Amino acid sequence: MYSTYFLLFFEFFKVGLFTFGGGYASLPFLYHICETYNWFSHQELTQLIAISGITPGPIGLNMATFAGFKTLGIIGAFISSVALIVPMMFITSQVFRLYKKFSENEYVKSVLYVLRPTSCALISSVAIKLFYNLVLFNKISINSIDFKSLFIVIVLFLSTFKLKRDPVIYMLIAGFLGVLLKFIK
Amino acid sequence: MEKTNFWNIFKVFFKIGAILLGGGYVIIPIMKQELVEKRNWLSDDEVFDYYSVSQCLPGIIAVNMSILVGYKLRKTKGMLASVFGMALSPFVSIVLVASFLSKIMNIPFIDCFLGGVNLSVIILIYLTLKEMWHKSIVDVFSSFWFVFILLLAIFKVNPAILIIISIVLGLIIQKIRGEKSV
């Protein structure tokens, strides 16, 4: 039992330390945790991602707190959010002291040069995974392609040409489409 | 100008955490309003600088920005105030939502609604990628590296290992480049 507390702290410490590129960049780590331990199921993870997007607070922090709650209740939520924040407090406050030089440092530039495509690839892998799970091989669908889901994704994709980059708008549109399509056989 | 003591910093960041929805770049207008316009604790330029530095740092962008602001205002004490302020409302709201999850799931059509929201994550990732793309995929090597890491990630290689490999490779590249120029 104690080892789960420790593991939970350790895993989310890693998420805080290795996530580059904002909230969704932590998704590959959450999938990794989900597949390594039996703390929460794939389905619970997808549910948790959706809810974290429409609750107040940075989405990365919400997802970590929620995942901790799923694992060990309120104590788990506390452990995972603290574990996520601790590495940032150490690194970021140190960087602040060197901050002007930090972004001009040749080593930092070179590391970011390699790290940026890595982050893009990691996030893309999550998008592919989600597309595969939700659209192509949704267990609820019949012909292995869920046309309603595909329709929602296409509508959202088309609206990216018209709408501003506010995540909440897309979440709300998709949510309401989800409800509307329920009535169409 | 409001005093920058522990309690005031905590209050401001509690508010920012509570009105922030979604994450990422949304933090910029909120921080400008609360910290620059209302309180004059920062300048516009600082907000943008902190955002660009935060993007290069490990972790959550909004949390890193609050650490930078808190540290700037009152060193370690300010940092603790801003971070705990920022983390409090997500913590409370997630614990509440998670505790009543089974009740929430009983609301009619909520499962269809969340199912739709899930699909929007695909598009939100696409938008994040679109923004990162031109800064990330800049030449032949970075395109090759993108495909290479993508394949490894699809075959379930631990993402932490992929990040560490990338950091080490970046250091090696600079090391070699540095020796060549000398």
Interface residues (C-beta under 8 A of the other chain):
Chain A: K14 G16 L17 F18 T19 F20 G21 G22 G23 Y24 S26 L27 P28 F29 H32 E35 T46 Q47 I49 A50 I51 S52 G53 I54 T55 P56 G57 P58 I59 G60 L61 N62 T65 F66 F69 K70 I74 A77 F78 S81 L84 I85 P87 M88 M89 I91 T92 S93 V95 F96 Y99 F102 S103 E106 Y107 V108 K109 S110 V111 L112 Y113 V114 L115 R116 P117 T118 S119 C120 A121 L122 I123 S124 S125 V126 A127 I128 K129 L130 F131 L134 V135 S149 I152 V153 L156 F157 T160 R165 D166 P167 V168 Y170 M171 I173 A174 G175 F176 L177 G178 V179 L181 K182
Chain B: G17 A18 I19 L20 L21 G22 G23 G24 Y25 V26 I27 S52 V53 S54 Q55 C56 L57 P58 G59 I60 I61 A62 V63 N64 I67 L68 Y71 K72 T76 M79 V83 M86 A87 S89 P90 F91 S93 I94 V95 V97 A98 F109 C112 F113 L114 G115 G116 V117 N118 L119 S120 V121 I122 I123 L124 I125 Y126 L127 T128 L129 E131 M132 W133 K135 S136 I137 V138 S142 S143 W145 F146 V147 F148 I149 L150 A153 I154 K156 N158 P159 A160 L162 I163 I164 S166 I167 L169 G170 L171 I173 Q174 R177 G178
